[in-house]
Amino acid sequence: MSKKLKDLQGREVVIGIFNYKPFMLLEYERQPTVYDRAQGKTEVFIDGTEVRLMMLFCELHNCTIQVDTTETGDWGGIYSNGTGYGLLGMVLDRRNDYGIGGLYFWYEAYQFMDMTHFIGRSGVTCLVPAPHHLISWTMLLRPFQPMLWLCVMVCLLLEILGLCLTRRFEHWTRAQTWVESLRFGFGSALKLFVNQSTSYITSSNSLRTVLLASYLIDIILTTVYSGGLAAILTLPTMEEAPDSRQRLYDHKLIWTGTSQAWIATIDERSADPVLLGLMEHYRVSDAAQISDYARSEQMGFVVERLMYGHLMVDDIYFALTAAFVPRLWPHLEAYNNFIMAWISSGLDKFWEWKIAAQYMNAHRQNRILASQRLNLEIGPVKLGIDNIIGLIMLWCFGLICSLLTFMGELWHHKQVKMPVP
């Protein structure tokens, strides 16, 4: 490195900047301040993980930092004709020397500008709606798996068949018809299944044995079912939350951010079908709209996971971050060496945690972290119709079946001209 590059003698390095914590931030009530080219005043305080990196570099090489706050909130992009907009466009036009803010390795921008070594890792994830309690009429069926319910039905059919055959061929009473035997087997099996006694008096040891075996099987089944239902009603069951990339895709949930740059890194030619599907559900909204949606809409909101942060089960995607500088920027080699020394020292981790603790809302950060763990301590909850809808439907089904059976008996007795007992 030449002596001129080691000592820049106060030469200005212009940083394009807007508020995007913890990478870069602006404040107008702190000291010391730097010169803002957009306002022509020395009244803005700057900080951030990537800003501090350049500030420390300028301390070592005797350069002066100035900022340009013309762009208020968009990273921007580069068009195929070599023009651009936003922060990237300002670097491309050489109005700024240093473009930062968690910028990824964008190939479109690299065709017209230079990039530094990677500064960190950034993942794009989402804040999604919390899962709701799972309450439906199918709750009565949930203690048993479908295969187990099939086994229960087969068991009941075998009980009906056993009772029917035993009643049909027992020798202690007059011979029973098949219809009478089937009616006895069906009624007795259902009564035993719901722990009800039968009015039939039997003196046949074979029928007594079948009845006892059926009762023992039914009492075991009903006890296991009652325990499973009690556990389901006692422990709250939550619906599946779209808290991973695959589940976010399966739920077809709309997710939103403040810029198209959130999905600009995704290469449609090599992305998997899940990622392409997520791109179709992405919407661009301004900060005011996102604030309103957070209170009223069932949708996801983009959040950036830093290198040493934790948020969701997985990322929608992740990429390495870098800074963009004009083509043939003379300080690029020295700055890259400085970045590698900074990362090797561990200061990247320390600065990230310190700046997040100093400038970002700690309560909000803690709530985001706590959202990863399901909170079941919700206290007493008033029961509603949803809690007993399954029982009500079963009760209504029984009433309808009883009414239809009664009407059928009336019709049957009228046809055979028998008095109704």
NORURKA-V375138 format. One line per field, one symbol per residue. phi: phi as a letter, one per 40 degrees, with the letter a starting at -180 (. if undefined). burial: 1 if it has 9 or more other ideal C-beta (glycine too) atoms within 8 Angstrom, else 0. A space follows every 10 residues. Layout:
phi = ???
burial = ???
This chain:
phi = .cccccbcfg ccbcbcaaca cccaababbb bcbbcbccbg bbabcbahcc cdcccccccc bfbbcbbbbd cbibcgabcc cgbaagcccc cccgcbbabb hgcccccdcc cbbbbcccba bbbbbbcbcc ccccbaccdc ccdbcdcccc cccccccccd ccccccccbc bcbccccccc cccccccccc cccbfbcbcc bbbccccccc cccccccccc cccccccccc ccccccbbcc ccbacccccc cfccbbacac ccbccccccb ccdccccccc ccbcbccccc cccccbbcac bcbccccbbb abcaccabac babbbcdgcc cccccccccc cccccgcccc cdccccccbc cccccccccc ccbccccbgc bccbcccbcc cccccccccc cccccccccc ccccccfbcc c
burial = 0000100100 0011111101 1111111000 0001011000 0001111111 1111111100 1110111111 1001111100 0001011111 1100111111 1111110011 0111110111 1111110110 0000000011 0111000010 0100110011 1111111101 0000010001 1101111111 1110000100 0101001101 1011101110 1101101110 1100000100 1111101110 0011111110 1101110000 1001111110 1100100011 0010000011 1111111000 1100111011 1111110010 1101110111 0110000110 1110110001 0000100110 0100000000 0000000011 0111000000 0000000011 0010000000 0
